[in-house]
Amino acid sequence: MLSSWSTSLNLIFLSVAWTTIAASYSPLQLELVAPLVLRLSLYIIPSLAFLLFDIGVPSLAVEFKSQGKWGIPSNQKGGAKVVRRVVAWSCANVLLTVVLQAGIEFLVTDVLRMKSLLLIKGSRWGLNHLPNPWIMVKHGIIGLVSRNVLQYYIHTHLLHSPTGGILSDLHQSWHHSIRIPYSFAANYDHPICHLLHRFVPLYLPAIALRMHILTYLIMVGLFSLEETFVYSGYNVLPSTIMLRGMARRADAHMMSEGEGNYGCLGVMDWFHDTTLGKDVVEDLKAEMDKHNVEAKAGKAFETAGDAANGFAGKFGRSKKGKGRK
């Protein structure tokens, strides 16, 4: 009872808070400030913390690196000079995507006088600007799937095109100049390649669905954390089944200079047979074996069957008792 009251109060607080924010700021301000805050707090600052840990206490950091001492950024080719370049361009690319999104919003709403591409405010007379929960979940799933599909095909057909081309050359000379990843490497690329690889697969489905900005911001937050952890080079990560497998695939992609593993999630690589090393299905099987899922599931079914048989027996005896009367 207390839990339901607490949930209701939290939802009311969230509704009031978001309604106040949506009423106080323009769509342009929200689309500029909110993604910037998320990218700073969930990608740039954590990546900087990881980097300072790596170069500040390398003797300790090396114990957590998948590739040992070569996973320390300053030990790689070019040393500290290259690290500074990677950090600067990675931050510049992150800011570029935020400014570009705000610029598109300015063009659409202030110049062309059209509705915002992302849904930000509800009815003029409505007090609740929160999205419908079901639509939020639906758009989130579609956005996640679309982002991974688009990112895979852009990565394989443009940035690693079998026939080469300027985009492929730029991606190879920029992003793949780093052989062993660290968090800032996720967004280190030529700006054009970065926009195609990181921005377009996320933003295009969002505006196609006219996704609510809260749904979009949740996705921005999740993918910021993904980039921070998956490219960190660490072998100790918060999740076993997802992040560790994704990090291993990112390592293999970078170390092979783009011979496979074009999507960190691994599903599209499994489907197209472009996986390097263990694929996502093997990760799932290993995780199930580790936690003995089949045995636990069998035990659960057996318990449920016993309970059902017991209930049926009691029900049968009850009917017989009534018949004797």
C-alpha positions as CSV (number, residue, x, y, z in Angstrom):
1,M,0.0,0.0,0.0
2,L,2.8,2.4,1.0
3,S,4.7,1.5,-2.2
4,S,1.8,2.3,-4.4
5,W,1.3,5.7,-2.7
6,S,5.1,6.4,-3.1
7,T,4.9,5.5,-6.8
8,S,1.9,7.7,-7.3
9,L,3.5,10.6,-5.6
10,N,6.7,10.2,-7.6
11,L,4.7,10.2,-10.9
12,I,2.8,13.4,-9.7
13,F,6.1,15.1,-8.9
14,L,7.6,14.1,-12.2
15,S,4.5,15.3,-14.0
16,V,4.5,18.7,-12.2
17,A,8.3,19.1,-12.7
18,W,8.2,18.3,-16.4
19,T,5.1,20.5,-17.0
20,T,6.9,23.4,-15.3
21,I,10.0,22.9,-17.4
22,A,8.1,22.5,-20.7
23,A,6.1,25.7,-19.9
24,S,9.2,27.7,-18.9
25,Y,11.5,26.9,-21.8
26,S,11.2,26.9,-25.6
27,P,11.6,23.7,-27.6
28,L,14.9,25.1,-28.9
29,Q,16.2,25.6,-25.4
30,L,15.2,22.1,-24.3
31,E,16.7,20.4,-27.3
32,L,20.0,22.3,-26.8
33,V,20.4,22.1,-23.0
34,A,19.0,18.7,-22.1
35,P,21.1,16.6,-24.5
36,L,24.2,18.6,-23.6
37,V,23.7,18.0,-19.9
38,L,23.2,14.2,-20.5
39,R,26.3,14.0,-22.8
40,L,28.4,15.9,-20.3
41,S,27.3,13.9,-17.3
42,L,27.0,10.4,-18.8
43,Y,29.8,10.4,-21.4
44,I,32.4,13.2,-21.3
45,I,32.9,13.5,-17.5
46,P,32.9,9.7,-16.9
47,S,35.3,9.2,-19.8
48,L,37.6,11.9,-18.4
49,A,37.5,10.1,-15.0
50,F,38.4,6.8,-16.6
51,L,41.2,8.5,-18.6
52,L,42.7,10.2,-15.5
53,F,42.5,6.9,-13.7
54,D,44.3,5.1,-16.5
55,I,47.2,7.6,-16.9
56,G,47.3,8.6,-13.2
57,V,47.7,5.1,-11.7
58,P,48.6,2.9,-14.6
59,S,50.0,0.2,-12.3
60,L,46.5,-0.3,-10.8
61,A,44.5,0.5,-14.0
62,V,46.3,-2.2,-16.0
63,E,44.8,-4.9,-13.7
64,F,41.3,-3.9,-15.1
65,K,42.3,-3.5,-18.7
66,S,41.4,-6.3,-21.1
67,Q,44.6,-5.8,-23.1
68,G,46.9,-5.2,-20.2
69,K,49.4,-2.4,-20.3
70,W,48.6,-1.7,-24.0
71,G,45.1,-0.7,-22.9
72,I,46.5,2.3,-21.1
73,P,46.0,5.2,-23.6
74,S,49.3,6.9,-23.0
75,N,51.1,3.6,-23.8
76,Q,49.7,3.4,-27.3
77,K,51.2,4.8,-30.5
78,G,51.7,8.6,-30.4
79,G,51.5,8.7,-26.6
80,A,50.1,11.7,-24.7
81,K,50.0,13.9,-27.9
82,V,47.5,11.5,-29.6
83,V,45.5,11.1,-26.5
84,R,45.0,14.9,-26.3
85,R,43.9,15.0,-29.9
86,V,41.5,12.1,-29.4
87,V,39.9,13.8,-26.4
88,A,39.6,17.2,-28.1
89,W,38.0,15.8,-31.3
90,S,35.7,13.4,-29.3
91,C,34.4,16.4,-27.2
92,A,34.1,18.5,-30.4
93,N,32.1,15.8,-32.1
94,V,29.7,15.5,-29.2
95,L,29.2,19.2,-29.1
96,L,28.7,19.2,-32.9
97,T,25.8,16.8,-32.7
98,V,24.1,18.8,-29.9
99,V,24.5,22.1,-31.8
100,L,23.4,20.5,-35.1
101,Q,20.2,19.1,-33.4
102,A,19.5,22.6,-31.9
103,G,20.2,24.2,-35.3
104,I,17.7,21.9,-37.1
105,E,15.1,22.7,-34.4
106,F,15.7,26.4,-34.9
107,L,15.3,26.1,-38.7
108,V,12.1,24.1,-38.4
109,T,10.4,26.1,-35.6
110,D,11.7,29.6,-35.8
111,V,12.5,30.0,-39.5
112,L,10.0,27.7,-41.2
113,R,7.4,28.2,-38.4
114,M,6.6,24.4,-38.3
115,K,5.9,22.1,-35.4
116,S,9.0,20.9,-33.5
117,L,10.4,17.6,-34.9
118,L,10.3,16.0,-31.5
119,L,7.2,16.2,-29.4
120,I,7.9,18.5,-26.5
121,K,4.7,20.1,-25.3
122,G,1.1,18.7,-25.3
123,S,-2.1,20.6,-25.7
124,R,-1.8,24.4,-25.1
125,W,-4.5,23.9,-22.4
126,G,-3.2,20.7,-20.9
127,L,-1.3,20.6,-17.6
128,N,0.5,17.4,-18.3
129,H,3.2,17.3,-20.9
130,L,4.4,13.7,-20.1
131,P,4.2,11.1,-22.8
132,N,1.8,8.2,-22.8
133,P,3.7,5.3,-21.1
134,W,2.7,2.7,-23.7
135,I,3.8,5.0,-26.6
136,M,7.0,5.8,-24.8
137,V,7.8,2.1,-24.5
138,K,6.8,1.4,-28.1
139,H,8.9,4.3,-29.5
140,G,11.8,3.3,-27.3
141,I,11.9,-0.2,-28.6
142,I,11.5,1.0,-32.3
143,G,14.2,3.6,-31.7
144,L,16.6,1.0,-30.2
145,V,16.0,-1.5,-33.1
146,S,16.2,1.2,-35.8
147,R,19.3,2.7,-34.4
148,N,21.2,-0.6,-34.3
149,V,20.0,-1.6,-37.8
150,L,20.9,1.8,-39.4
151,Q,24.2,2.0,-37.5
152,Y,25.2,-1.5,-38.8
153,Y,24.4,-0.8,-42.5
154,I,26.0,2.7,-42.4
155,H,29.0,1.1,-40.8
156,T,29.4,-1.7,-43.2
157,H,28.3,0.0,-46.5
158,L,29.7,3.5,-46.0
159,L,32.4,3.5,-43.4
160,H,33.8,0.1,-44.3
161,S,32.7,-0.1,-47.9
162,P,34.3,-3.0,-49.8
163,T,34.9,-0.6,-52.7
164,G,36.6,2.0,-50.6
165,G,35.7,5.7,-51.0
166,I,36.4,8.9,-49.2
167,L,34.2,8.1,-46.2
168,S,35.9,4.7,-45.7
169,D,39.3,6.3,-46.0
170,L,38.5,9.0,-43.5
171,H,37.0,6.6,-41.0
172,Q,40.0,4.3,-41.3
173,S,42.6,7.1,-40.9
174,W,40.7,8.7,-38.0
175,H,38.8,6.2,-35.9
176,H,40.9,3.2,-36.7
177,S,44.2,5.0,-36.0
178,I,43.4,3.8,-32.4
179,R,44.0,0.1,-32.1
180,I,42.9,-0.5,-28.5
181,P,39.8,1.5,-27.4
182,Y,39.3,3.8,-24.4
183,S,36.1,5.7,-23.8
184,F,36.9,8.8,-25.8
185,A,37.7,6.6,-28.8
186,A,33.9,6.0,-29.3
187,N,33.4,9.5,-30.7
188,Y,36.8,10.0,-32.2
189,D,36.2,10.2,-36.0
190,H,36.1,12.6,-38.8
191,P,33.1,14.9,-38.1
192,I,31.2,13.7,-41.2
193,C,31.8,10.0,-40.4
194,H,30.8,10.7,-36.8
195,L,27.5,12.3,-37.8
196,L,26.6,9.3,-40.0
197,H,27.7,6.7,-37.5
198,R,26.5,8.2,-34.2
199,F,24.0,10.9,-34.8
200,V,21.9,9.9,-37.8
201,P,20.9,6.4,-36.6
202,L,19.6,7.9,-33.3
203,Y,18.0,11.1,-34.5
204,L,16.4,9.9,-37.8
205,P,14.1,7.4,-36.2
206,A,13.2,9.9,-33.4
207,I,12.0,12.5,-35.8
208,A,10.3,9.9,-38.1
209,L,8.2,8.8,-35.1
210,R,8.0,12.4,-33.8
211,M,9.2,10.8,-30.5
212,H,8.5,12.6,-27.2
213,I,11.7,14.4,-26.1
214,L,11.7,12.5,-22.8
215,T,11.9,9.2,-24.7
216,Y,14.6,10.6,-26.9
217,L,16.6,11.8,-23.9
218,I,16.3,8.4,-22.2
219,M,17.8,6.9,-25.4
220,V,20.6,9.6,-25.5
221,G,21.4,8.7,-21.9
222,L,21.5,5.0,-22.5
223,F,23.7,5.3,-25.6
224,S,26.0,7.7,-23.8
225,L,26.5,5.1,-21.0
226,E,27.0,2.5,-23.7
227,E,29.8,4.4,-25.4
228,T,31.4,5.2,-22.0
229,F,31.6,1.6,-20.8
230,V,31.7,-0.5,-24.0
231,Y,34.8,1.4,-25.3
232,S,36.4,1.8,-21.9
233,G,38.7,-1.2,-22.4
234,Y,37.9,-2.5,-19.0
235,N,37.2,-6.2,-18.2
236,V,35.2,-5.4,-15.1
237,L,31.9,-3.9,-16.1
238,P,28.5,-3.4,-14.4
239,S,26.7,-6.1,-16.5
240,T,27.9,-9.5,-17.5
241,I,25.6,-10.6,-20.4
242,M,25.3,-7.2,-22.2
243,L,28.2,-4.8,-21.5
244,R,31.0,-7.4,-21.3
245,G,30.1,-9.0,-24.6
246,M,29.6,-5.6,-26.3
247,A,33.0,-4.4,-24.9
248,R,34.7,-7.6,-26.2
249,R,33.2,-7.1,-29.7
250,A,34.2,-3.4,-29.7
251,D,37.8,-4.4,-28.8
252,A,37.9,-7.0,-31.6
253,H,36.5,-4.5,-34.1
254,M,39.2,-1.9,-33.2
255,M,42.1,-4.3,-33.0
256,S,41.2,-5.9,-36.4
257,E,40.9,-2.4,-37.9
258,G,37.3,-3.0,-38.9
259,E,37.3,-6.6,-40.1
260,G,34.0,-7.4,-38.4
261,N,31.8,-6.7,-35.3
262,Y,30.2,-3.7,-36.9
263,G,27.5,-3.4,-34.2
264,C,28.4,-3.7,-30.5
265,L,25.1,-5.3,-29.6
266,G,26.1,-8.2,-31.9
267,V,22.6,-9.2,-33.3
268,M,23.2,-7.8,-36.8
269,D,26.7,-9.3,-36.9
270,W,25.2,-12.7,-36.0
271,F,22.5,-12.4,-38.6
272,H,25.0,-11.4,-41.4
273,D,27.9,-13.6,-40.1
274,T,30.3,-10.8,-39.6
275,T,31.1,-11.6,-35.9
276,L,34.7,-11.8,-34.8
277,G,35.1,-14.3,-31.9
278,K,32.1,-15.3,-29.8
279,D,28.8,-14.0,-31.0
280,V,25.8,-12.8,-29.1
281,V,24.1,-16.2,-29.1
282,E,27.1,-17.8,-27.5
283,D,27.1,-15.1,-24.9
284,L,23.5,-15.8,-24.1
285,K,24.2,-19.6,-23.8
286,A,27.2,-19.0,-21.6
287,E,25.2,-16.7,-19.3
288,M,22.3,-19.3,-19.1
289,D,24.8,-22.1,-18.2
290,K,26.5,-19.8,-15.7
291,H,23.2,-19.2,-13.8
292,N,21.8,-22.7,-14.5
293,V,18.7,-21.2,-16.1
294,E,17.5,-24.5,-17.6
295,A,17.6,-26.3,-14.3
296,K,15.9,-23.4,-12.5
297,A,13.2,-23.2,-15.2
298,G,12.6,-27.0,-15.0
299,K,12.3,-26.8,-11.2
300,A,9.9,-23.9,-11.5
301,F,7.7,-25.8,-14.0
302,E,7.9,-28.9,-11.8
303,T,6.8,-26.9,-8.7
304,A,4.0,-25.3,-10.7
305,G,2.9,-28.7,-11.9
306,D,2.8,-30.1,-8.4
307,A,0.8,-27.1,-7.2
308,A,-1.7,-27.6,-10.0
309,N,-2.0,-31.3,-9.3
310,G,-2.5,-30.6,-5.6
311,F,-5.2,-28.0,-6.4
312,A,-6.9,-30.5,-8.8
313,G,-6.9,-33.2,-6.1
314,K,-8.4,-31.0,-3.5
315,F,-11.1,-29.8,-6.0
316,G,-11.9,-33.4,-6.8
317,R,-12.2,-34.5,-3.2
318,S,-14.5,-31.5,-2.5
319,K,-16.8,-32.5,-5.3
320,K,-17.0,-36.1,-4.1
321,G,-17.8,-34.9,-0.6
322,K,-20.7,-32.9,-1.9
323,G,-22.0,-35.8,-3.9
324,R,-22.2,-38.1,-0.8
325,K,-24.4,-35.5,0.9
